Amino acid sequence: MARDRSSAGAEYAGERDPYDRDPYADPYGDPYSGDQYRGRDPYDEAPRRYRRRRWPRILAIFLVIVLVLAVGGYFYLDSRLKREAVLDQPGRPADTPGTNWLIVGSDSREGLTAADRKRLATGRAGVGRRTDSMMLLHYGAGGTSLISLPRDSYVPIPGRGMNKLNAAFAFGGPKLLVKTVEQATGVRIDHYAEIGFAGFVGVVDSIGGVDICVKERMRDPKAGLNLQPGCQTLDGAQALGFVRTRASARADLDRVERQRQFFGALMKKASGPGVLLNPVRSVPLALSSTSNFLVDEDDHLYDLVRMMWAMKGVSGGDGVTTSVPIGGAGSSPSAGSYITWDKRKASTMFDALKNDEKIPASVIAK
């Protein structure tokens, strides 16, 4: 009698129905049948899922390595900065809105060999420290301003009477210079940066020179300078002569204009993709800058980056570049020839900085 398959019930639940078996199948089938040398099926989903899980892990490891290198590189560069207690002194003006930098180019020959001094026409330094350039950089809600402070400015130096601004640096270094600038302007200095001859040349050469347009021939053997008219790329030695020379009709006043022109061109190139995205340029620039800048003891690498970014903006036309309004000239037995500030206009300019306001156009030198 035929067996009713539907009546099998739970007896065959979960099992293959024996009546559905192929009657011609080999009851002793080879468990090792098939191509044993074919290996894993290339279309098997398990390896593909493994590869999908592996890529995020590789990416995470890569990002961790990049982060470690970036953090380590930052602290390494920050440790290379030279620091000095410049701003830690009593009797300073009250804190004001915005940020103020005093940027100084000194005549320090530190790091220069005798051959370097001859090549750069720097000569030998005399007694004391001197400055070749001083600029006041301000940025904040009222905009960005880069103001030249001529070294021949006749101002009161605390404890030393009236003299050239440059003399403050020679008498008492950065501390006395900061105190003199704060007393003469009423502006509180928040940060300080100084670079010498060797550092200046190194920074310029590390980015492959700076593009400058020269209006007329410039020749000054004392500064090692001999330039023809036209736009050209200046190397470190030529750039140093360009910002140092006083062999022109207005001497120091012409020089401060060239210094602002140069620093604008320097910031434009140093912050451009040709340097920032090129390790051959960016790495030497970072190493040269951090090893040659002298800053206040509380300043760090991120402060310098913000300062350079502000200078890039003002040089690109997003701010004001000018000099302290000049009132006249004179001379004295102790100071020699000097220049004086226009007291009314200078007061208006510095009041704007103290209040973090835009400098009125009427006091901006053309």
DAZI-V612499 format. One record per residue. RES is the residue in three letters. BURIAL is # if it has 24 or more other ideal C-beta (glycine too) atoms within 12 Angstrom, else .. D_CENTER is the distance of its C-alpha to the mean C-alpha in whole Angstrom. Layout:
RES & BURIAL & D_CENTER
RES & BURIAL & D_CENTER
This chain:
MET & . & 99
ALA & . & 96
ARG & . & 93
ASP & . & 91
ARG & . & 88
SER & . & 87
SER & . & 89
ALA & . & 86
GLY & . & 84
ALA & . & 82
GLU & . & 84
TYR & . & 82
ALA & . & 79
GLY & . & 75
GLU & . & 77
ARG & . & 78
ASP & . & 81
PRO & . & 84
TYR & . & 86
ASP & . & 83
ARG & . & 82
ASP & . & 83
PRO & . & 86
TYR & . & 85
ALA & . & 82
ASP & . & 82
PRO & . & 83
TYR & . & 81
GLY & . & 78
ASP & . & 76
PRO & . & 73
TYR & . & 71
SER & . & 72
GLY & . & 69
ASP & . & 67
GLN & . & 65
TYR & . & 63
ARG & . & 61
GLY & . & 59
ARG & . & 57
ASP & . & 57
PRO & . & 54
TYR & . & 54
ASP & . & 54
GLU & . & 52
ALA & . & 51
PRO & . & 48
ARG & . & 47
ARG & . & 46
TYR & . & 45
ARG & . & 42
ARG & . & 41
ARG & . & 41
ARG & . & 39
TRP & . & 36
PRO & . & 34
ARG & . & 35
ILE & . & 33
LEU & . & 30
ALA & . & 30
ILE & . & 29
PHE & . & 27
LEU & . & 25
VAL & . & 25
ILE & . & 24
VAL & . & 21
LEU & . & 20
VAL & . & 21
LEU & . & 19
ALA & . & 16
VAL & . & 17
GLY & . & 18
GLY & . & 15
TYR & . & 13
PHE & . & 15
TYR & . & 15
LEU & # & 12
ASP & # & 12
SER & . & 15
ARG & # & 14
LEU & # & 13
LYS & # & 15
ARG & # & 17
GLU & # & 19
ALA & . & 21
VAL & # & 20
LEU & # & 21
ASP & . & 24
GLN & # & 27
PRO & . & 30
GLY & . & 31
ARG & # & 27
PRO & # & 27
ALA & . & 28
ASP & . & 25
THR & # & 24
PRO & . & 22
GLY & # & 19
THR & # & 16
ASN & # & 16
TRP & # & 14
LEU & # & 15
ILE & # & 13
VAL & # & 15
GLY & # & 16
SER & # & 19
ASP & # & 22
SER & # & 21
ARG & # & 23
GLU & # & 22
GLY & . & 22
LEU & # & 24
THR & . & 27
ALA & . & 30
ALA & . & 30
ASP & # & 26
ARG & # & 27
LYS & . & 30
ARG & . & 28
LEU & # & 25
ALA & # & 28
THR & # & 26
GLY & . & 29
ARG & . & 30
ALA & . & 28
GLY & . & 31
VAL & . & 32
GLY & . & 29
ARG & # & 25
ARG & # & 24
THR & # & 21
ASP & # & 21
SER & # & 19
MET & # & 18
MET & # & 16
LEU & # & 16
LEU & # & 14
HIS & # & 16
TYR & # & 15
GLY & # & 18
ALA & . & 21
GLY & # & 22
GLY & # & 19
THR & # & 16
SER & # & 17
LEU & # & 16
ILE & # & 19
SER & # & 20
LEU & # & 22
PRO & # & 24
ARG & # & 25
ASP & # & 29
SER & # & 29
TYR & # & 32
VAL & # & 31
PRO & # & 33
ILE & # & 31
PRO & # & 32
GLY & . & 35
ARG & . & 35
GLY & . & 37
MET & . & 35
ASN & # & 33
LYS & # & 30
LEU & # & 27
ASN & # & 26
ALA & # & 29
ALA & # & 27
PHE & # & 25
ALA & # & 27
PHE & # & 30
GLY & . & 28
GLY & # & 24
PRO & # & 21
LYS & # & 23
LEU & # & 26
LEU & # & 23
VAL & # & 22
LYS & # & 26
THR & # & 27
VAL & # & 24
GLU & # & 25
GLN & # & 28
ALA & # & 28
THR & # & 26
GLY & # & 27
VAL & # & 23
ARG & # & 22
ILE & # & 19
ASP & # & 17
HIS & # & 14
TYR & # & 14
ALA & # & 12
GLU & # & 13
ILE & # & 13
GLY & # & 17
PHE & # & 18
ALA & # & 18
GLY & # & 14
PHE & # & 14
VAL & # & 16
GLY & # & 15
VAL & # & 11
VAL & # & 13
ASP & # & 16
SER & # & 13
ILE & # & 13
GLY & # & 16
GLY & # & 16
VAL & # & 16
ASP & # & 18
ILE & # & 20
CYS & . & 23
VAL & # & 26
LYS & . & 29
GLU & . & 31
ARG & . & 32
MET & # & 30
ARG & . & 31
ASP & # & 31
PRO & . & 32
LYS & . & 31
ALA & # & 27
GLY & # & 28
LEU & # & 27
ASN & . & 30
LEU & # & 28
GLN & . & 30
PRO & . & 30
GLY & . & 28
CYS & . & 25
GLN & . & 24
THR & . & 21
LEU & # & 20
ASP & # & 19
GLY & # & 18
ALA & # & 21
GLN & # & 22
ALA & # & 19
LEU & # & 19
GLY & # & 23
PHE & # & 22
VAL & # & 20
ARG & # & 22
THR & # & 26
ARG & # & 28
ALA & # & 31
SER & # & 31
ALA & . & 33
ARG & . & 31
ALA & . & 30
ASP & # & 27
LEU & # & 27
ASP & # & 26
ARG & # & 24
VAL & # & 21
GLU & # & 22
ARG & # & 21
GLN & # & 18
ARG & # & 16
GLN & # & 17
PHE & # & 15
PHE & # & 12
GLY & # & 13
ALA & # & 14
LEU & # & 11
MET & # & 8
LYS & # & 11
LYS & # & 11
ALA & # & 8
SER & # & 8
GLY & . & 12
PRO & . & 14
GLY & . & 15
VAL & # & 12
LEU & . & 11
LEU & . & 14
ASN & . & 15
PRO & . & 15
VAL & . & 17
ARG & # & 13
SER & # & 11
VAL & . & 12
PRO & # & 13
LEU & # & 9
ALA & # & 8
LEU & . & 11
SER & # & 11
SER & # & 8
THR & # & 9
SER & # & 13
ASN & # & 13
PHE & # & 11
LEU & # & 14
VAL & # & 13
ASP & # & 16
GLU & . & 18
ASP & . & 17
ASP & # & 13
HIS & # & 11
LEU & # & 8
TYR & . & 8
ASP & # & 9
LEU & # & 5
VAL & # & 4
ARG & . & 7
MET & # & 7
MET & # & 4
TRP & # & 6
ALA & # & 9
MET & # & 9
LYS & # & 9
GLY & # & 12
VAL & # & 14
SER & # & 14
GLY & . & 15
GLY & . & 18
ASP & . & 17
GLY & # & 18
VAL & # & 19
THR & # & 19
THR & # & 21
SER & # & 23
VAL & # & 25
PRO & # & 29
ILE & # & 31
GLY & . & 34
GLY & . & 36
ALA & . & 36
GLY & . & 38
SER & . & 39
SER & . & 40
PRO & . & 42
SER & . & 39
ALA & # & 36
GLY & . & 37
SER & . & 36
TYR & # & 33
ILE & # & 32
THR & # & 33
TRP & # & 31
ASP & . & 33
LYS & . & 34
ARG & . & 35
LYS & # & 32
ALA & # & 29
SER & . & 30
THR & # & 30
MET & # & 27
PHE & # & 26
ASP & . & 28
ALA & # & 26
LEU & # & 23
LYS & # & 25
ASN & . & 26
ASP & # & 23
GLU & . & 25
LYS & # & 24
ILE & # & 25
PRO & . & 29
ALA & . & 29
SER & . & 32
VAL & # & 29
ILE & # & 27
ALA & # & 27
LYS & . & 28
